[in-house]
Amino acid sequence: MKEITYAQAINDAMCEEMIRDETVFFMGEDIAEYCGAFGVSRGMLEKFGKDRIMNTPISEQAFVGAGIGAAMVGMRPIVELMFSDFMCVCFDELVNEAPKMRFMFGGKVKVPMVMRTPSGGGTGAAAQHSQSLEACLAHFPGLKVVIPSTPYDAKGLLKTAIRDDNPVMFLEQKTLYRTKGMVPEEEYTIPLGVADVKRSGTDCSIITYGRMVQMSLEAAQRLMEEGINVEVVDIRSLVPLDHKTIIESVRKTRHVLIVHEAVQFGGFGGEIAGQIADSEAFYYLDAPIRRLGALSCPIPFNPNLEKAVFPTVEKIVAQVKSLL
């Protein structure tokens, strides 16, 4: 095992897959000499050269479309969008082309493309560079949606995503890039659609993902000091979703709080709540299903206002207490 950052784990996953498979290549804005807006691709140009590490123009619609075309003819492109907000520019390619080709051509055409992109707030990047748009992507059949919360998960899930024959939206959390964690030095992958119970508990389940996992774990630690034993379930991928682990956790604790950074109204938490309500777990609940997401407003630039918009440890603690 070695301790590396979330960013280095992503870099390692891409490098190992490019060594393993010559059809894998990487393109995006300023990813070569500049190494990307968050330095994730540092050293990759020197290792693989300009034919496999390609800078693109500031034209998301064009290079995402090019990635889809390359995937359709047998390549495995990794396409980086500098910020996930920019997916709005190329939504037709991402949701109206890539996920449907395999179905429209009876399985004769595949689109094995990974779109990597920094997502979420917490960096003072304001309204057009801080959104969490995963619920939009999860709505479209044919797209897989992954949001890792640790270096270990980021590396294992990305390697699996690159090997997948379907388009995978890989949403990375900006505030986690410099966080560190232990990662095996030997080969490993993590299957999509398998949640991870980051902390076992008996009194309440927090169902969450992305950077809210670390915040939920901190909240669980504070609650434990007051005798409240919270379970934290990291779903890791929204599509496919590990329905079984969520239901088992809720049946055990009889209380559930769903936490995500995205705007609560219309967020993915509503889907998780629906899955619980439609299952046998509903009859085990001792309190209503509760959600905690961001306020329904554009993300402010001011740090104090930005913090007020998002879930915090204090808000999570208060919500759990209100359920018990």
Salt bridges, closest charged atoms under 4 A:
ASP12 OD2 - LYS2 NZ 3.50
GLU16 OE2 - LYS155 NZ 2.70
GLU16 OE1 - LYS159 NZ 2.87
GLU17 OE1 - ARG20 NH2 2.80
GLU17 OE2 - LYS159 NZ 2.87
GLU17 OE2 - ARG163 NH2 2.83
ASP21 OD2 - ARG76 NE 3.92
GLU80 OE1 - ARG116 NH1 2.91
ASP153 OD2 - LYS198 NZ 2.84
ASP153 OD1 - ARG236 NH1 2.93
ASP164 OD2 - LYS144 NZ 2.77
ASP165 OD1 - ARG76 NH2 2.54
ASP165 OD2 - LYS110 NZ 3.46
GLU172 OE2 - ARG116 NE 2.48
GLU187 OE1 - LYS159 NZ 3.19
GLU187 OE2 - ARG163 NH2 2.76
ASP196 OD2 - LYS198 NZ 2.89
GLU218 OE2 - ARG222 NH2 3.30
GLU226 OE1 - LYS321 NZ 2.92
GLU231 OE1 - LYS252 NZ 2.51
ASP234 OD2 - LYS198 NZ 3.00
GLU248 OE2 - LYS244 NZ 2.88
GLU261 OE1 - ARG211 NE 2.57
GLU280 OE2 - ARG251 NH1 3.37
GLU314 OE2 - ARG222 NH1 3.27
